[in-house]
Each structure stands twice: as C-alpha cells, then as structure tokens.
Amino acid sequence: MTLSQVGTADAARTGPDAPAPKPGRDHRHWPAAAAAGAVVVALLTLTALSLSVGAGEVGPGQVLDYLLGRHGARSDSRLALVVGDLRLPRTLTALLVGAALGVAGAQLQSVTRNPLAETGLLGVNAGASLGVVLGIAVLGVQTSYGYLAFAFGGAVLASAVVLLIAGGRGGGSPIRLVLGGSAVGATFGGLTGVLIVNSPEAYDRYRVWVLGSLAGVEGWTMLRQLAPVLGAGFLVALLTTRPLAALALGDDLARGLGHRPNATRAAVAVAVTLLTASAVALAGPISFLGLLAGFLARAVAGPRVGRLTLFAGLVGAAVLTGADVLARVVARPFEAPVSVIVALIGAPTLIAIVRSRRMAALGMTDTAPGESGTAREESATEKPDLVLRRGALSLLLPRRALLAAAGLATALLAAVVVAAHAGQSELGLGPTFQAVFGYGDRLDVLLVQKFRLGRIVAGIAAGAALGLAGCLTQTLARNRLATPELLGVNDGATAAVLISVSVTASGTFGAWWAGPLGALVAVLVVTLVSGGLGARGYRVLVVGLAMSALASAVIQVAMARRSLNSAGSLYVWTSGSLNGRDYAVATPVLIGLAVLVPLALVVARRLAVLRFDDNVASSLGVDPGRVRLVCLLLAVALAGLAVGVCGPVGFVALAAPVIAGRLAGPSRVPVLGSALVGAVLIVLADTLGRVLIDGVEIPVGIVTTVLGGPFLLWVLLGRKGNPA
C-alpha cells in the first residue's frame, strides 16, 4: 500500500456491484454516529467556552445575558465591546476558519487520493505568504486589513496558476494537481525568501504573521468581507460531494455514471482555494489543521466522501476553537500562537490514529491510478539493456541509465567550471577549466583551488547526499512528495542549530555536526514513537510528519522571540546556504558518501522488488522489513550529512529523484542519477545566488526553490498525454 491512493478499495464497495445490505439496522454506522455526536457536543462546549474566556473580565452569566438581551445587557457599552465586538466575531471566525480548513483538507485528500495532502498543497499558503511579504516590503503595509487583502490575493493567484497547470495537457489528473501545487508553492516560497533576505523589516513582521493568530479579529469587518467567499467555497464543496464519491471508483466508472472527472477535480480545486485562501487571510497559515481534520475524519467516519467532508468540517471547527481558547489562557497576559496549540493538539492525535487498529479505515492501496500503467508503457518503449559477455561471465548494463549518468556527469563538470569562474572577471573559462585540474598559471590555480573549489566540493557533497536521500525516501514510501523532511530530519537539525546558537557565547552555529546530530536524534524519536516501520514505512512517515509540524511550530516561535539579527542569520541557514563552507566540512560528507553510495546501489536492486507485493518480494528472496530498515537508515544518514553542510535544502531531495527518474526510465531506482542531479542543482544554485545581485548573496536553498519549481514542472508534465 502507498500514500498515493486513499479510499479506492473501500469506496468501491459502494458501487453498483456492492452486496445488498442486510435487513435491519446497520450497526456499522453506530461508531461514526456516536463520534459525530461527541464532536458536536464538544464543539458547542468549546463555543460557549470561547465566548466566556478572554480579556475584559466578563463571565459566562454576563455573556448569556448579552446574547439573550436580558437585564439591559446590550445597552452596556462594556459588554457590547467585549462580547459583541471581540468575542463573538472571534469565536465565529474560529468556527468558520476551522470548518473551512477541515472541509478543504478532506476534499483535497479525496481528490488526490493521498492522505498526506494538506491545504497548502495547491500553493495557497505560499501564495499568501508572498502576498503579505510583498505588501510589507514594497508597499509598507502594516495593518491587519492590508495583510488580509494581500494574503487573499496571493493565495488566489497561486491556486490559479496551479489550476492552469493541472488543466493543461493531461486533463487535470490528481498527480498533475499535486505536482503543480508543490512546484508553484516552492517557487512562491523561494520568492518570499528573496524578499525577506533583502528586507529585515519585512522578515521582522512576517515571522509574527506566519505563526497564525485570531487576535487581529476585532469587529465584524474582516469576517464580513470574506463571508461571501467562504460561503461560495462551502457551496462548491457541497456540490462536488456526489461527483467526488463517484470519482473514487475510477474515471471510467465515474463517466459511466454521468460525471466528468476533470470538471470534478477543477471544482474541488476551486472549493479548496476559496476556503483555504479565506482561512489563511483571516488567521494565517495553519495548514496542519486541514491534514489533521481529514485524517481524523477518515479514521472515524470512513471513506464515504459526504460523511467524511461533514465530519472533517466539524473536527476542524472544534480543534481551532479549542486551540484559540488555549492560546488566550496559557500565556496570560499574552497570547500564544494558535499554530503551536494546533500542533500540540494535533501531533499526538495523529500519532494515536496511525498507531491504532483503525489504520484500515484509511483505505490505502498499492499504486496510484495510472501510475503503474504509465510505467509499464514507458518500460515497453525503453531501449533494451546492454549485455557484456566474456566466457561464462555476463554483465547487464542499463543503456538509458548509463547515458543519463554520463550526461549528468558532464553537466556537473560544466557546473563546476562555471562556479569556479563566477566572480573572476579577469579569468576566462579556458584558464578556469585548467586551474580546476591544477594546470596553468600558479596564481590562477591558487585562486580557484584555494578560494573556490572548497565551497564547490562542499556543494557537490551536500547535493549528492540530498538527492540520494530523497531517492531512497520516495522509493520507500512510494510517494513522489516524500522527502527526508517527513522523517523529522530538517526540523531536528534546525532545532539542534537553534540550541547551539543559544548556548554559544559567540552566537555562531558551532560545529558542523550539530545539524546531523539533531537530525539523528529526531529520527530516533520518530522511530521510537511510531513503534517501528509500520506498514511499508507508512507509520514512520506519518509520525514524522506530526512531529515535524510540532517542531516547526516551536522553532517558529523561538525565531520570533529572538533578536532580529540572530533570527535573520538563522533564517538564512534554515533556507540553505553554503556561505563559509570549505574542504573541512566537505571531507566528512565525502567519506560518508564513499561508504553509503555503494550500500545504496546494493539496496536499490532489492528496493525495486518492493514495488510489487510483499509476498512477491519474499518469493524472490527479498526480506521487505530488512530492506526498508536499511533504506531508512541510509536516507537518514545521508540527509543528516547534507544538513550539516548547507542546511535543510528540502526541495533538492524532492526534485532530484523525480528528474533522475525521468532521465533514467521507470524500470530502475535512479540512485546514481539522483546523486548527480542533486549535485548539479546545488552547485548551479549556489553560483546563481552569488552573482544575481551585486553585494547580496541569496541562499542556495532559496535559489533552488525559485528556479527548480518551474524546471521540475517541465520535466514532470512536459510529455503529451503523460501526467506524471
């Protein structure tokens, strides 16, 4: 089973061939009905609590008097201010935003058939962040209304671009929607990083807004402005419930039932955009809530789309309202960021779900629709491998993979020469090429090898490790969106660096191994909490996602409370940077690669067998559990080494395996190709970051996301009729 499908097997039971129900009451619906009733009761209780708690020292009795208009309470200006202008709008906003994120998360998970899909998948959060930063940095926006307008505009723009991409050639398939959203979100996030790096003032305001809060909701103006958009989003989501349920049976059967799959997906994307854009504009980016609500609703209510969507909306409203109440009371007289409270509530809940016996309710299956068929078609047209024979010995060489590796090695050499030449205006490409290999003028050789190649070698080592780690993780999870970040590597490394900054008097980041050590600790915690690899590594990935959401929220809070200079430096590192890196840092990583790459090549042959069923793999002499464990350990070690060099450059780990897979063909795990692609991406991105803006160095991670997103789309979606 993979993460790329959700509900196909269970939804199929509701089709025309489903067995007739037995007479009498269906006791299978009782747990879902009881859970729904419990959520409604909890929601009403939390609503009453939200109206009764907060500033102003107004108790429940006075609130009730105001709501019912008793004892002249509505003529009391103090009650009118506290209840009518503060608590009522804030409570209703929390209910609507939570419900919007819950419904959007459930619909997005259903249409993409991916239980890890969250409401930021369409680029909404990245677009909103870019809009806010543009408003701050370019137009000097400082008011909450200004943030709302720019956040909503950026969110809608990002989703519109994703819809245009997904609706092009290939007809809007789920994989086009997912990959388009990932690439656009990465590009918009990179542009946000460029603005922040060049504007400390913009970063100072952005780091507070990104935490998410309902504290800015005062009066009814903001909610009144976005209420029509929220209403339209809920209406479209309601209208797409039946077509989306039919779509779970497959495109052909859905067409036979009178539905249009492409139109259904587009309508769902519109609903998700309207709901999420409004929610982000009102409360900031709280995308984890959409994932949590959809996940919890599926585990309790089952895969039926109508019941799932309703339950997810109720869960989302209850969680956000409860989180907002806690945000007001846990840090009085201040308010805690609501995203941290949601993560504190959601992470343990998500872990409990994935470890429970209700895992079967998630309805995961082995392959994404159309993916295996596409792979078979490409494999059928792929050129045959080369066979070298000498006596009784023979060697099978993959022709396409070899050609791809040779081309990538050539591209890497060219990237090294360009990087060594960049910034050396008086040194031509020819002398630079010679100096790389130690020939030519002694001054040129010293200049290139002493001051340039150390940083370049560090970039090559980090890029190769990231690409290889991403390849192993994606193959292990059978999910193109899976990266070592899901295992907690990035957040663990960032937390370790944050601790080292706090305890070091000099304020530097300390030893290079702080990042890898933090990554290792994070993965050990994730593995222990998950209780092992679980079903095909799925449990580890979901627990890692929950822990990452929690760690990320805590890190954002810590960065928001640090001085601007310290937080700005840390932000550059978390974006990914090679500044100051040389041979001393690259050497341990190169030694690690020399050991880990051959192991990865050996594991890759057995990992490819796991694309089949476990029983098939076992019959071929492969131990699935052992292979997954070795693969996970290799991915963690590689990602940890890379983080120690250049910080968490997650997009390279996402993009490199996909690009290498398209070059090498679908029949093999592109281990060597992923490492080469990762190295090329890092070296070129670092070069561009040094030369694009005079006097300013753009971190390598930001450059990879800005330029890598469109290139990844071109590689993935370029072929006619091939959506993946």
N, C-alpha and C positions, 0 to 999 in steps of 0.2 A: 504493500500500500504506500502511496505517496501523498504529498501535501497538495498535489496539483488538481485533485478532484475532491469534491465534497458532496455527499448525498446521492450519488448516482445509483448505488445499489439499493438504498432504502427508498429513494424516490421512485425507482422502477416498480416497487411493489404497489404503487398507487395507480399504475397504468391500466389499460383495458384488460390485460391478462391476469390481473391480480385476483387471488382467490376470493370468492364471495364471503362476506363477513358472516360469522355465526349469529344465530338469533339471540336476542337478549342483550344485556348491557355489555359494552366493551370495557373491561376493567383495565385495559392497557392505557386508556386515556386518563385514568384517575390520578396518577402521579403528576402528570402535566397540569391537570386542572387544579390540583392542590397546590402545586408550585406557583401557578399563576395567581391563585387566591392569596397565597402568602406574600407574593411580591406586591399585589395591590394594597394589602393591609400595611405592609412596610412603607409603601410609597405615601399613603395617606398619613401615617405616623410621622414620617420624615418631613412631609409638607407642613404639618402642624408645628413640628419642632423648629423648622426653618423660620416660620412666622413668629415664633416665640423667643428666639435666641438672637442676640446681636447687641449692637450699641444702642444706647438710649434708655436702658433700664425699664423697658416696657414688658410686663409679664403676660402670660397666656390669657388671664382674665381680661385685661385691657384690650388685648388683640381681638379676642372674641367679641367684646363689646363694640369695637370699631367695625368689625366685619358685619355684625348684625344690626348696627345702628342703634344700640341701646344706650340709655343713660346719657344721651347727648355726646357720645364719644367722638362722633365725626366732626363736631364743632370745636374740638380740642385741637389747636394748631400743632401741639407737640405730638399727639398721636397721629395726626394727619401726615406729619413729616416722617416719623419713624416707621409707621406701618404702611401708610398709603404711598409714600414716595420712595421708601428704601426697601423695606422687607417684602412687600407684595410684588413689586417689579422684579426684585432679585430672585425670589422664590419661583415665580412663573418663568423667568428666563432660565433658571437651572433646570426646571422640568422640561421645557421645550428643547433646550440645547442637548440635554441628556437623551431625550427621546429621539431627537434628530440624529445624533451620533450612533445610537443603538440601531435604529432602522437602517441608516446608511451602511453601517458595518455588516448587518445581516444580509442586506441585498447585495453588497459587493462580494461578500464571501460566497453567496449563492451563484452569482453570475460568473465569477471567475473560477468557481469550484476549488477554492483554495482557502482553508481555514485560517491561514496566517495573513490573509488580506485584511488591511485596516483602512480607515477612511482617508489616510494620507496617500493612498496608492495612486490616485488619479492626479497627483501633483498639487492637490488643494492646499495642504499645509505649506509646501514650499512656495507656492504662488502667493499665499497670504503673507508669508514672511518677507518675500521680496517686495511686495507692495508696501508693507509697513516700513521697511528699511529705505526704500526709495522715497517715501513720503518724509521720513526723518532727515535723510542725508541730502536730498535735492531740494525739497520744498520747506524744510524746517517745521514739519507737522509736530505738534506737541499735545494736542487734545485727544481725548478718548474718541470723540466723534471722527476726528481725522484718521485715527488708527482704524476705526471701523470701516470707513469708506475705502481706504487703500487696501486693507486686508481683504475685503469682499471683492474689490476689483481685481486684485492679483490672483485670488483663488479662482474666480470665474475665468480669467484669462488662461491660467494653467490648464484647467479642465477642458476649455475649448480647444486648446492645442492638442491635448490627448485625444479628444473625440475626433478631431480631424485626422490624426494619425491612425487611430483604430478603425475609422470608417473608410480608409483608402483601400488599396488593393488587398485582397484577402477577406474583405467583408466584415470587419469588426469582430473577429474571433476573440475569445477570452484571453488568449496568450498575447494578442496584439494590444489589448487594453492594459494588461498587466505590465508588459514590457514598455509600452509607450508611456504609461504613468511613471514607471521607475526612471526612465531616461529623462523625461521632462522635469520630474521632481529633482533629479540630480543636477540638471543644468541650472534650474532656477535657484537651487540651494547654493551652487557654486557662484552664481552672480551675486547672491546675497553676501557670500563670504568676501567677494572682491570689494563690495561697498563697505563692509564692516572693517576690513583690514585698513582701508584708506580713510576711515572716519571713526575715530574713537568715540565721538559724541553719539553717533548712530548706534554703535555697539553698546554703549552705556544704557541707552533707552531700550534697545532691542532685547538685551539679556534679562530685563524685567518683564517685558511683554510676553516673551516666549514661554515663561513659566505657566501662564494661564491663570486667570482670576476672574471672579464675578464682582470684585469690589468696585469696578467702574460703572456698574449698572445703578444709576440713580434716576428715578423718574421713569416715565414710560416712553420717552422719545426714541431711544435706541431700539427698544423692542418693537415699537410701533412702525419704525422704518423697515425692519426686516420681517415682520409678521407675515406680510403677503408672500414673501419669498419662501419662508418656512411652510406656509400653508400650501403653496404650489408644490413644494418638494414632497410633503406628506401625501398630497393627492396623486401625484405621478407614481409614487411608491405603491399606493393602494391599487392603482390601475394596472400596474405591472405584476401584481401578485400571481394572477392566474397564468399569464404567459410565461412567467419565470418558472412556475411549477412545471409547466409543460416542457420548458427548455431543459429541465433536469433529466428528462427522458431521452434526450438526444435531439439534434437538429432535424433529422429526417422525420422522426415521430412527431415533433412539435409542428412541423409544416403540415403533416397529415392531419393534425388536429385543428388546422386553420390559423396557426400563429406564424409570425415572421421573426425568426431568431435574431437577425441583425437589427431589426427595429426594436425588439425587446431589449437587447443589450444597450442600444443607444438610449432608450428611455430610462433604463436603470442608471446609466451613467449620468443622465441629466438630473434624475432624482437625487443621486448621491452628491452631485455637485451643488445643487441648490441647498440641500440640508447641511452639508459639511461646510460650505462657504459661509453660510449664515452663522453656524455654530462657532467657527473659528473667528469670525468678525466680532461676535459678542463676547466670547470667553477666552480666546486664544487657542493655540493648537493643543488639543487633548486627544490625539488620535488613538491612544491606547484604550480609551473608553469604547470606541467602536469595535475594536478587536475583542475586548473582554465581553461586551454585551452579546455580540454574535456568537462567540464561543460558548458562553454560559447558556444562552437560549437554545443552541443546538444540542447541548448535552442533556438538557432537561426536557425541552419541548419536542425534540426530534427534528427530522429534516424537512417536514412539510413547510413550504415557504410562507403561507399565510400565518400559521400559528407561530412559526419561527420569527417572522418580522414583528408581529404584535408583542411577543414576549421580549424580544430584544429591545423594543422601544420602552417597555415598562422597566426593564432592568437598567437601561441607560439612564432613564429619568431618576430612578431610585438611587443609583450609585452616585450620580453627580450632585443630587440634592443632599445626600448624606455627607459627601465629601465637602461640600460648601459649608455645611453646618460645622463640621470638624475644623475646617480652615479658620472659622471665626473664633473658636474657643481654645484651640491647642496652644496658641502662642499669644494670648492676650497680653497687652492691648494691640498687638499687631495681628496681621492675618497671614496664615501660611499659604503658600502657592497651592492651588487646587489640584494641579497636575501631580504634585508629590503625594497628596492624600489619595488621589485615584490610584496611583501606582502602589501605595501602601496597602490599599484595599484589594486592588485587582491582582497583583502579583501572587499572593498566597492563594487567592481563589482560583486563578488559572492553573497553578501548580496542583491544587487539590483535584481539579477537574481532570487534568491529564493523567493523574495517578489513580483515578477512580475506575470502577468497573463500567462506568458509562462511556468509556472510550469508544465502544462500538457505535454509539449514537452519532459519532462524528462522520460515519459513512465514508471513510477513505477507501480508495481503490488503487490499483496498481499504476495505471498510466493515464495521462491526460488525454482527453479525446482528440484524436487526430495526430497526436504526437508520435505514437509508435508507428502509425501508418505512414506518416511523413518520413520517419527514419527508415522504414523499410523501402520506401520508394527511392530515397537518396542512396541507400545501400545497393539497391538493384542497379542503379545507373553509375555507381562508382567503379573506377577502373580497377582491374584485378591487381592483387599484390605481386611483388617481385619474389621469385623463389631462386635462391642461390644454392647450388648443389656441388658438393665435392665428395665423391665416393659415397659412403653411407651417411654422410652428414648433409643436412639441408637447413637453410635459414630462410624464414618468411619475413619479408620486408614490406611494410605498408607503403605503397607507392605515393599515394596522396599525402599521407602524414609526413613522409620524408621530404617531399617537395615543399610542403608548408614549413617544416622546420628549417630547411635550407633558406627559404625566402625570409623567414623571421630572423635567422641569424645574420643574414646580410643587412636587413633593416636595422638590427641592433648595432652592428658595426658602424653603419652610416649615422645612426643617432649619437653614438659615442663621439665620432669625429665632429659632428655639428655642435655637440655640447662642449667639447674641448675648444672649439673655435669661437663659440659665443662669447662676446665681450672682448675678444682680442682683435681689435680693428686693424692692427698693423700686421697681423699674421694671416696669411692666406690659407685656403683649405688644403692645398698640397703640402706645405710645410707642417700644418697641423696634423695631417694624416701621418707624416713621417715621424713627428715628435711623439705621437701616441705609442709608436713601436720603438722609440728610443733612438731614432736617426735624425740627422740634420744638425742645425746649429745648437750648440750646448745650451745657450740661453733659452732658445725655444723649447728644448727638451725639458729644462728645469721648470720653465713657466707652466707647461702643460702637465707634466707628470707630478710636479710637486703641489701645484695650487688648484688644478682642475680634476685630474683623474681620481684623486681620493674621494671627492664628492660623487663623481660619476660611478665609481665602483660601488660606493655605498648605495646609490640609487639602483644599480643593477641587482645587487644582492637583495635589497628590500622588495623590488618589483617582482623578481623571480619567486621569492618566498610567498608574497601575497597571491600571485597568480596560481601557484601550485596549491596553496591552502584553499583558495576558492574553488579550484577544480575538484579537490577531494571532498569538500563540504557539499557542493552541489550534486556530485555523483552519489554521495552517501544519502542525502535527503531526497534525491530525485526531484529537485525543485530548483529552477533557474534563479530564484530570488534568494536562495540560501547562501549565506556567507559566514565566515568565522565570527562575524559580529553577533550572530544569533546564539553563539555559544558563550557570549559574555566576554570575548577576548578584548574588544575595543574598550568597553566600559571598565573592565578590570584594570587594563593598562592605564587608562586615564585616571582612575581613582588612585592608583599607585603613584603616578606622577604628581597628582594633586597633593598627596600626603608628603611626598618628597619635597615639594615646594614649601609646604607648611613647616616642616621640621628642619629645613636647611636655612641657616642664618644668611647665607649669601643670596638666597632667593633663586638659585639656579635649579635646573631639573635633575642635578645629581648624576649618578652613574647611568650608563646606557641600559643596564639590565633592570632598572626599576619597572619599565614597561613590560618586558617579558615575564618578570616575576608576578606582577599584578595580573597579567593575562592567565598565567598558570593557576594562581590561587582562585580566580573567578571560575575557570573551567572545572577545577576540582569541586568547588562549592556547587556548581550546576549539576555535575555528575552525581555527587552525593545526594543532593536534594531530589533529583529525578529517580534515584534508586537504580541506576544502570542505564543501559542504552535504550531500554523500552522496545517498542515495536518499530523495527527498522530505523532506530535512531530518532524517531519522531518525538518521543517523550523528552529526550535531551534537548532537542531544538526548541520545543515549546517552553520548557522550564528556562532555557537560556534566554528566550525572548522575554519572559516575565521578569527574570532577574535583571536583564538589560534595561527594561523600562523603569524598574525601580532605581537601579544605579544611575541611569541617565538623569532622572529627575533630581536625585540627591546631588549629583555633580553640577547640574544647572543652578541649583540653589547655592551651592558652595561658591561657584563662579560669580553669581550675582552679588554675593556678600563680600567678595574680595575687592581690593583696591583696583581701580581701572587699569593701571599699568600691569599689575600682576595677572589680572583676568584676561587682558588683551594678549599677553605673551602666552598664556595657557591656551587661549582660543586658537592662536596660530599653530601651536603644537597639535592640538586635537584636530585641526584641519589637515595636518600632514605637512611636514617641512623637512628639507634636507640641509637647512642652514647650519653651518658649523660641523657637518659630518665629514669624516675622512676615513683613511685606512684603519685607524684604531678601532672604529665602530664597525666597519665593513668586514674586517677579518674574522671575528667570531661567527658572523652570519654566513660567510663563505664556507667556513669549516662545517657549520651546520648543514648547509646545502649539499656539500660534498658527501655527507653521510645520509641525509634524508631523501635526496632526489633518487638515488638508486633504489632505496626502500620503496619509495612511491611508485617507481616503474614496476617493481615486482608486485606491489599490492594492486596496481591498476589492472593487471590481467585478471586477477580474481574479482576485483570490484566490478568489472564489466559483466561478469557472470551474474552478479546480483541484480542486474536489470530484469532478469527472469524471476520466477517464483522461487522462494526459499527451497522448496522441495526439489526443483530442477537444479538449483545450485548445489545442494547437498549430493544429488545423484552424480554430479560432475566432479565430486571430490573437494568441494569448497565448503569451509565452515563459515556460514554467514556471520555468526556472532563474533568470531575471532577477527574476521576481515574488517567488520565495522569498527571494532575496538581499535585495531591498528590504524585504520584510516582516520579515526577521530583524533588519536594521539598525534599522528603526523601532522594533521591540519592545525592542531593547537600549537605544536612546537614551531611550525613554520610561521604561522601568524604572529606568535609571540616574538620571534626573532625580528620579523619585519617591523612590528610596532616599536621595538627598541631602537630601530634606525631612523624611521621617518614619521613615527606616529601612526594613528589609525586611519589609513587611506582605504576605506572600505570599498569604494567604487571600483578600484582596480581588481580586488578579489571577486567582485560581481561580474565585471566586463571581460576580463582576460579569458576565463574558461569558455564563455559564450563565443567570443571571437575566434579563439583557437579551435573550438568545436566545429564552427562553420568552415574553417580553413582545412582542417584535417579530416572532416567527414564524420558521420554519425555512428560509425561502427566501432569506434575506439574511444577510450578515455584519453583526452588530449593532455597528458601530464607534461611532456616536454614543451609542447606548443604553448600551454598556459603560462609556464615559467618564462618563456621567451617573450610572449605578448606583454606580460606584466612588467618585465624589464624595459621593453621598448616604451611602454606608456609612461613609466616613472621618469626615465631619462629625458624623453621629449617634453613632458610636462614641466619638469624642473628647469629645463632650458628656456622654455617659453616664459615661465614665471620670473626668470631673472632678466629677460630682455624686453618684455612687453611694455613696461612702464619705467621710464628713467628714474632712478633713485628709489624705487619701491620694488620689493621682492614679493611676488604673490606666492603663497604656499603651494606646494606641489599638489596637495590634495584638492585644493580649490580649482586648479587648472584642469585636473583630470575630470572633475565632475562637469565643468563648463563645456569642455570640448569633447569629452568622452561620451556624454549622453547622446548627442546627435550622431556621432560615429557608430555607437552601439545600435541605434535605431536603423541606420543604413545597412549595417551588417545583418541584423536580425530580420528586417522587414523588406529588404531590397528585392528579393526574388518574387516574381509574379506568381500568385497563387500559393505561395508558401508563407503562412502567417507566423511562423516561428523560426 
